[in-house]
Amino acid sequence: MANFNTHLSIAAAASTGAALLSVDANVITVNDMPWLVFVGTLGGILPDIDASNSRPVKLLFNVLALMGVAAALQVFEGKYVSYLILAIAAVTYLAIRYGVFALFNKLTVHRGVFHSILAAVFFALLMVSISYYLVHWDVLHSWLNGLFISLGFIVHLLLDEFYSVDLLNKRMKKSFGTALKFFSYSNMTASALMTVCTLALYWITPPPLPLVKVLKGVHWDNYLKPVRFFQNHNQAFAFSHLIPSSMLGENCDSKQGHSK
Ligand SMILES: [Zn+2]
Protein backbone atom coordinates (compact mmCIF):
# COMPACT_ATOMS: atom_id res chain seq x y z
CA MET A 1 0.00 0.00 0.00
CA ALA A 2 1.28 3.39 -0.90
CA ASN A 3 1.91 5.46 2.22
CA PHE A 4 0.68 8.96 3.05
CA ASN A 5 3.79 10.75 1.75
CA THR A 6 3.75 8.82 -1.56
CA HIS A 7 0.09 9.71 -2.09
CA LEU A 8 0.78 13.33 -1.20
CA SER A 9 3.78 13.76 -3.52
CA ILE A 10 2.35 11.88 -6.53
CA ALA A 11 -0.95 13.78 -6.29
CA ALA A 12 0.97 17.07 -6.03
CA ALA A 13 3.06 16.15 -9.09
CA ALA A 14 0.00 15.12 -11.15
CA SER A 15 -1.90 18.28 -10.14
CA THR A 16 1.08 20.48 -11.00
CA GLY A 17 1.31 18.80 -14.43
CA ALA A 18 -2.41 19.27 -15.05
CA ALA A 19 -2.25 22.91 -13.86
CA LEU A 20 0.73 23.68 -16.13
CA LEU A 21 -1.11 22.14 -19.09
CA SER A 22 -4.23 24.18 -18.21
CA VAL A 23 -2.17 27.40 -18.09
CA ASP A 24 -0.56 26.55 -21.43
CA ALA A 25 -3.99 25.85 -22.95
CA ASN A 26 -5.34 29.17 -21.55
CA VAL A 27 -7.96 27.37 -19.47
CA ILE A 28 -6.64 28.96 -16.25
CA THR A 29 -4.20 31.76 -15.39
CA VAL A 30 -0.92 31.37 -13.50
CA ASN A 31 -2.65 32.89 -10.44
CA ASP A 32 -5.10 29.96 -10.34
CA MET A 33 -2.28 27.41 -10.26
CA PRO A 34 -1.30 27.23 -6.54
CA TRP A 35 -4.88 26.80 -5.34
CA LEU A 36 -5.71 24.12 -7.94
CA VAL A 37 -2.49 22.22 -7.13
CA PHE A 38 -3.53 22.35 -3.46
CA VAL A 39 -7.04 21.06 -4.30
CA GLY A 40 -5.61 18.24 -6.45
CA THR A 41 -3.19 17.25 -3.69
CA LEU A 42 -6.07 17.24 -1.19
CA GLY A 43 -7.95 14.90 -3.55
CA GLY A 44 -4.91 12.62 -3.47
CA ILE A 45 -5.23 11.94 0.25
CA LEU A 46 -9.03 12.09 0.47
CA PRO A 47 -9.86 8.38 -0.25
CA ASP A 48 -7.98 7.25 2.88
CA ILE A 49 -10.45 9.01 5.16
CA ASP A 50 -11.99 5.54 5.45
CA ALA A 51 -8.86 4.19 7.17
CA SER A 52 -9.66 4.62 10.91
CA ASN A 53 -6.27 5.84 12.02
CA SER A 54 -5.00 7.52 8.89
CA ARG A 55 -3.62 11.05 9.05
CA PRO A 56 -6.18 12.48 6.56
CA VAL A 57 -9.17 11.34 8.61
CA LYS A 58 -7.77 12.77 11.87
CA LEU A 59 -6.99 16.03 10.11
CA LEU A 60 -10.45 16.11 8.53
CA PHE A 61 -12.22 15.59 11.85
CA ASN A 62 -10.06 18.22 13.57
CA VAL A 63 -11.01 20.71 10.86
CA LEU A 64 -14.70 19.71 11.05
CA ALA A 65 -14.65 20.04 14.87
CA LEU A 66 -13.11 23.52 14.62
CA MET A 67 -15.71 24.50 12.02
CA GLY A 68 -18.38 23.25 14.44
CA VAL A 69 -16.87 25.41 17.21
CA ALA A 70 -16.88 28.46 14.92
CA ALA A 71 -20.53 27.81 14.00
CA ALA A 72 -21.51 27.34 17.67
CA LEU A 73 -19.79 30.59 18.68
CA GLN A 74 -21.61 32.47 15.92
CA VAL A 75 -25.03 31.01 16.81
CA PHE A 76 -24.82 31.47 20.61
CA GLU A 77 -22.82 34.70 20.80
CA GLY A 78 -24.64 37.28 22.92
CA LYS A 79 -27.36 34.80 23.93
CA TYR A 80 -25.63 33.28 26.93
CA VAL A 81 -22.90 34.27 29.42
CA SER A 82 -19.40 33.76 28.08
CA TYR A 83 -18.41 30.74 30.21
CA LEU A 84 -21.54 28.86 29.04
CA ILE A 85 -20.68 29.65 25.41
CA LEU A 86 -17.14 28.34 26.00
CA ALA A 87 -18.62 25.15 27.49
CA ILE A 88 -20.90 24.73 24.44
CA ALA A 89 -17.88 25.23 22.15
CA ALA A 90 -15.87 22.61 24.05
CA VAL A 91 -18.73 20.07 23.97
CA THR A 92 -19.21 20.72 20.21
CA TYR A 93 -15.49 20.09 19.58
CA LEU A 94 -15.43 16.85 21.59
CA ALA A 95 -18.71 15.61 20.08
CA ILE A 96 -17.48 16.04 16.51
CA ARG A 97 -13.84 15.05 17.02
CA TYR A 98 -14.56 11.92 19.03
CA GLY A 99 -18.31 11.15 18.81
CA VAL A 100 -18.93 11.65 15.07
CA PHE A 101 -15.44 10.30 14.33
CA ALA A 102 -16.22 7.02 16.17
CA LEU A 103 -19.55 6.72 14.35
CA PHE A 104 -17.88 7.38 10.99
CA ASN A 105 -15.27 4.70 11.73
CA LYS A 106 -17.96 2.21 12.63
CA LEU A 107 -19.87 2.86 9.40
CA THR A 108 -16.93 2.87 6.98
CA VAL A 109 -14.62 0.06 5.93
CA HIS A 110 -11.14 0.73 4.55
CA ARG A 111 -11.18 0.47 0.77
CA GLY A 112 -14.95 0.37 0.86
CA VAL A 113 -17.13 2.88 -0.95
CA PHE A 114 -14.61 5.73 -0.51
CA HIS A 115 -12.18 3.88 -2.78
CA SER A 116 -14.31 4.02 -5.94
CA ILE A 117 -14.99 6.04 -9.09
CA LEU A 118 -18.41 6.81 -7.61
CA ALA A 119 -16.71 8.51 -4.64
CA ALA A 120 -14.46 10.49 -7.03
CA VAL A 121 -17.59 11.82 -8.81
CA PHE A 122 -19.30 12.46 -5.45
CA PHE A 123 -16.39 14.52 -4.09
CA ALA A 124 -16.03 16.40 -7.41
CA LEU A 125 -19.70 17.45 -7.32
CA LEU A 126 -19.48 18.21 -3.57
CA MET A 127 -16.49 20.47 -4.23
CA VAL A 128 -18.34 22.23 -7.09
CA SER A 129 -21.37 22.81 -4.84
CA ILE A 130 -19.32 24.08 -1.86
CA SER A 131 -17.31 26.41 -4.12
CA TYR A 132 -20.40 27.75 -5.88
CA TYR A 133 -22.99 27.98 -3.09
CA LEU A 134 -20.92 28.52 0.07
CA VAL A 135 -17.81 30.36 -1.17
CA HIS A 136 -19.65 32.03 -4.11
CA TRP A 137 -17.01 31.28 -6.76
CA ASP A 138 -17.99 31.56 -10.42
CA VAL A 139 -19.19 28.46 -12.29
CA LEU A 140 -15.90 27.97 -14.19
CA HIS A 141 -13.68 28.01 -11.09
CA SER A 142 -16.15 25.92 -9.08
CA TRP A 143 -15.98 23.20 -11.76
CA LEU A 144 -12.19 23.45 -11.97
CA ASN A 145 -12.08 22.81 -8.21
CA GLY A 146 -14.26 19.74 -8.74
CA LEU A 147 -12.11 18.47 -11.62
CA PHE A 148 -8.84 18.87 -9.72
CA ILE A 149 -10.13 17.15 -6.59
CA SER A 150 -11.31 14.19 -8.69
CA LEU A 151 -7.97 14.13 -10.53
CA GLY A 152 -6.09 13.73 -7.24
CA PHE A 153 -8.68 11.20 -6.08
CA ILE A 154 -8.28 8.99 -9.19
CA VAL A 155 -4.47 9.25 -8.97
CA HIS A 156 -4.78 7.88 -5.40
CA LEU A 157 -6.93 4.93 -6.57
CA LEU A 158 -4.50 4.14 -9.41
CA LEU A 159 -1.55 4.29 -7.03
CA ASP A 160 -3.27 1.91 -4.59
CA GLU A 161 -3.84 -0.55 -7.46
CA PHE A 162 -0.28 -0.12 -8.67
CA TYR A 163 1.00 -1.00 -5.21
CA SER A 164 -1.22 -4.11 -5.25
CA VAL A 165 0.98 -5.64 -7.91
CA ASP A 166 3.94 -7.42 -6.38
CA LEU A 167 6.45 -6.68 -9.13
CA LEU A 168 9.20 -8.91 -7.76
CA ASN A 169 7.03 -12.00 -7.43
CA LYS A 170 5.00 -11.05 -10.52
CA ARG A 171 1.74 -11.75 -8.74
CA MET A 172 -1.24 -9.72 -7.60
CA LYS A 173 -1.69 -9.00 -3.92
CA LYS A 174 -5.04 -9.70 -2.27
CA SER A 175 -5.83 -5.98 -2.30
CA PHE A 176 -5.77 -5.82 -6.13
CA GLY A 177 -9.06 -4.50 -7.47
CA THR A 178 -10.22 -3.04 -4.16
CA ALA A 179 -9.22 0.55 -4.89
CA LEU A 180 -10.16 1.30 -8.50
CA LYS A 181 -13.73 0.09 -8.77
CA PHE A 182 -16.95 1.79 -9.87
CA PHE A 183 -18.63 1.28 -6.50
CA SER A 184 -18.38 -0.97 -3.44
CA TYR A 185 -19.87 -4.35 -4.37
CA SER A 186 -19.38 -5.67 -0.83
CA ASN A 187 -21.36 -2.88 0.81
CA MET A 188 -24.35 -2.18 -1.41
CA THR A 189 -26.11 -0.05 1.26
CA ALA A 190 -23.19 2.38 1.41
CA SER A 191 -22.96 2.38 -2.40
CA ALA A 192 -26.69 3.05 -2.75
CA LEU A 193 -26.48 5.90 -0.23
CA MET A 194 -23.53 7.44 -2.03
CA THR A 195 -25.31 7.08 -5.40
CA VAL A 196 -28.34 8.96 -4.03
CA CYS A 197 -26.09 11.72 -2.60
CA THR A 198 -24.17 11.95 -5.91
CA LEU A 199 -27.39 12.26 -7.91
CA ALA A 200 -28.71 14.91 -5.50
CA LEU A 201 -25.47 16.89 -5.85
CA TYR A 202 -25.58 16.52 -9.65
CA TRP A 203 -29.09 17.95 -9.56
CA ILE A 204 -28.07 21.07 -7.62
CA THR A 205 -24.69 21.82 -9.26
CA PRO A 206 -24.70 24.62 -11.84
CA PRO A 207 -24.31 23.31 -15.45
CA PRO A 208 -20.62 23.35 -16.44
CA LEU A 209 -21.28 25.45 -19.58
CA PRO A 210 -18.48 28.03 -19.00
CA LEU A 211 -15.96 25.18 -18.58
CA VAL A 212 -17.22 23.43 -21.74
CA LYS A 213 -16.93 26.73 -23.63
CA VAL A 214 -13.33 27.24 -22.46
CA LEU A 215 -12.38 23.62 -23.24
CA LYS A 216 -13.92 23.91 -26.72
CA GLY A 217 -11.66 26.90 -27.40
CA VAL A 218 -8.47 24.91 -26.66
CA HIS A 219 -6.38 23.94 -29.70
CA TRP A 220 -6.17 20.26 -28.76
CA ASP A 221 -4.40 19.62 -32.10
CA ASN A 222 -1.22 21.14 -30.68
CA TYR A 223 -1.19 18.55 -27.91
CA LEU A 224 -2.04 15.64 -30.20
CA LYS A 225 0.76 16.44 -32.68
CA PRO A 226 3.47 14.44 -30.83
CA VAL A 227 1.09 11.46 -30.53
CA ARG A 228 0.28 11.57 -34.25
CA PHE A 229 3.98 11.88 -35.06
CA PHE A 230 4.76 8.66 -33.19
CA GLN A 231 1.68 6.94 -34.62
CA ASN A 232 2.71 7.79 -38.18
CA HIS A 233 6.29 6.72 -37.61
CA ASN A 234 5.21 3.44 -36.02
CA GLN A 235 2.89 2.76 -38.96
CA ALA A 236 5.65 3.56 -41.43
CA PHE A 237 7.97 1.22 -39.53
CA ALA A 238 5.37 -1.57 -39.51
CA PHE A 239 4.59 -1.16 -43.21
CA SER A 240 8.24 -1.15 -44.19
CA HIS A 241 8.41 -4.74 -42.91
CA LEU A 242 5.32 -5.88 -44.82
CA ILE A 243 5.54 -3.99 -48.11
CA PRO A 244 8.51 -4.33 -50.48
CA SER A 245 10.64 -1.20 -50.52
CA SER A 246 10.11 -0.77 -54.30
CA MET A 247 6.38 -0.38 -53.69
CA LEU A 248 7.00 2.10 -50.87
CA GLY A 249 9.16 4.07 -53.28
CA GLU A 250 6.36 4.13 -55.86
CA ASN A 251 3.98 5.26 -53.20
CA CYS A 252 6.21 8.12 -52.22
CA ASP A 253 6.67 9.15 -55.85
CA SER A 254 2.95 9.11 -56.52
CA LYS A 255 2.37 11.15 -53.38
CA GLN A 256 4.96 13.70 -54.43
CA GLY A 257 3.48 13.77 -57.92
CA HIS A 258 0.05 14.34 -56.46
CA SER A 259 1.22 17.23 -54.33
CA LYS A 260 2.68 18.94 -57.37
ZN1 LIG B 1 -6.05 4.29 -0.37
Residues whose N, C-alpha, C, O or C-beta is under 5 A from the ligand:
A	BS01	ZN	P47 D48 D160
